[in-house]
Amino acid sequence: MQIDKLRGKELDQLCEAVLSLKDKDEAYRFFDDLCTINEIQSLAQRLEVARMLRDGNTYHKIETQTGASTATISRVKRCLNYGNDTYAMVLERVHQSDDSGQEKE
């Protein structure tokens, strides 16, 4: 994994912080304090690109609907195909939560 080069106390602390969030409101507030608006938008955009790629959308449609560059789309696709399978895992969990009718906070 690429992130192995960054492993350490600070990244562990970040992961623990994310895992400690109790609901969507806490996540909104945490990311608002932690990241710039552009960083938050980029993270959200990548997840949406992953969802759209998984659903079989074309680069053109993804670019048009999300505003993502073809470089970003390609990077996300590479992660979907050769990464750690976490985009698929997270998207499946979110999809299951949506299907079960649970309100996501």
N, C-alpha and C positions, 0 to 999 in steps of 0.2 A: 504494500500500500504506500502511496506517495506520502500520506500523512505521518507515516512512521518516523520520518525525518524530523517532525515537529513534536513528537511525543515528549511529554515532560510535565512538570508540575503545573505550568500555566495552562496548557491544553487540557490536562486532567480537570483542573478547576473549572474551565469553561464547560466541559462536558457534564460535570456534576451540576453546575448551575442550570444548564438546560434541562437536565433530568429532574431537577427539583421543582420546576414550574408546575403549578397545580391546575391551571386552566388557561384558556385562550387569552383572557384579559391580562393575566400575569405575563404571558408570552409577549403580548403587544407592548406592555410597559417595559419589559426587560429589553426587548430588541430596540425599542425607542431610545432607551438609555445607552445601549451598547453600540449601536450601529448608526451610520448616517442614513438619511432617507434613501440615497442612491444605493447603498449596500443592501438595505432591506428589499428595495425594489429588484435588485439583481438576483438575490436569493429566491424571492417569490417567482420571478420570471423564469429562472432555471427549472424550478419545480413544475411550472406550467408547461414549459417546453418539453420536459420529460413526459408529462401526462399526454400531451398532444402527439409526441413521437410514438409512445406506447399504443395510442389509439389509431396509429397509421396515417396521421396527417402529413402532408407534404411540407418540405422546407418553406415553400412560398406561402402556404397558408399559415404556418407557424410564425414566419417573419411578419406577415401582414397583421395577424391577430395579436401578437405579443410585443412586436417591435424589437425582438431579439435579432442580433446579427447572425449571419450564416456561420460565423466562427463560433458563437455561443451555441447555436443549434448543433453544430458538429461536435463540439466538446461534450455536450450533454449526451449526444448519441453514442459517442465513444465510451462514456461512462456506463450507459445502459447496456452496451454490448460487451464491454471488457472490464467493467469496474467491479465493485463489491456487491452489486445487486441491491443496494439500499434504496435507490429511487423506486424500484419495483416493490420492495417491501413496504416502504412508506405509502406509496400510492395505493397499494392493496389495502393497507390498514385504514387509510382515509376513506376509501371506497366502501369498505365493510361498515365503517362507522356511519357513513351516509345511508347505506342500504338498511341498516338496522333501525333507522329512525331516531337514533340517539342524537340529541342536540350536542354539538361540539362547542365547548366553551372556550 
